[in-house]
Amino acid sequence: MNLSAAQWSVLGGVFLGGATPWLEAIVVIPGGILAGAPVTLVILAGVTGNLLTVGIAAWFGARIRGWWQRWREKRRARSGRAGDPEAEAKRARRRARIERVMSRWGMPGLAILGPIGLGTQVSAVVAVAAGVSAWTSFLWVGAGTVAWSLVAAVATVAGVSAFA
């Protein structure tokens, strides 16, 4: 496949757009298709850019969560609040709230809503903060991203075909 310089530029823009937080692959893929780049390559560029930053967000989110938990435990131990019943009750209520959300929607809900609501990178960090492993978070959010990207591409191609 011989691509023109303009098509390579479009694919680069789709990759960078997909990698940009809050500018999801499902937004830049239609633009790349409408700009005339090959549909398959546009999907690959947008999804690859997006999943790259989702993976980074999940990995760093897991590291930050671990650091934060260790720091809180040290702080509690130093302040003597490690066994404070009121603080323990507050933590238990917060944990119960997170568990309710995750049990109601879980990772499938976050994966489906992430690309169209929160943003994929934020969804990955939220999942990790809720206790999901970085790898599981990446897989679920990635699956949602791929699914929505395909929907966006098919809708764009169908829309262009309908008006052509």
NORVENRA-V940747 format. One line per field, one symbol per residue. burial: I if it has 9 or more other ideal C-beta (glycine too) atoms within 8 Angstrom, else O. A space follows every 50 residues. Layout:
# NORVENRA-V940747
burial->???
This chain:
# NORVENRA-V940747
burial->OOIOOOIIOIIIIIIIIIIIOOOIIIIIIIIIIOOOIOIOIIIOIIIIII IIIIIOIIIOIIOOIOOOOOOOIOOIOOOOOOOOOOIIOOOOOOOOOIOO IIOOOOIOIIIIIIIOOIIIIIIIIIIIOIOIOIOIIIOIIIIIIIIIII IIIOIIIOOIOOOO
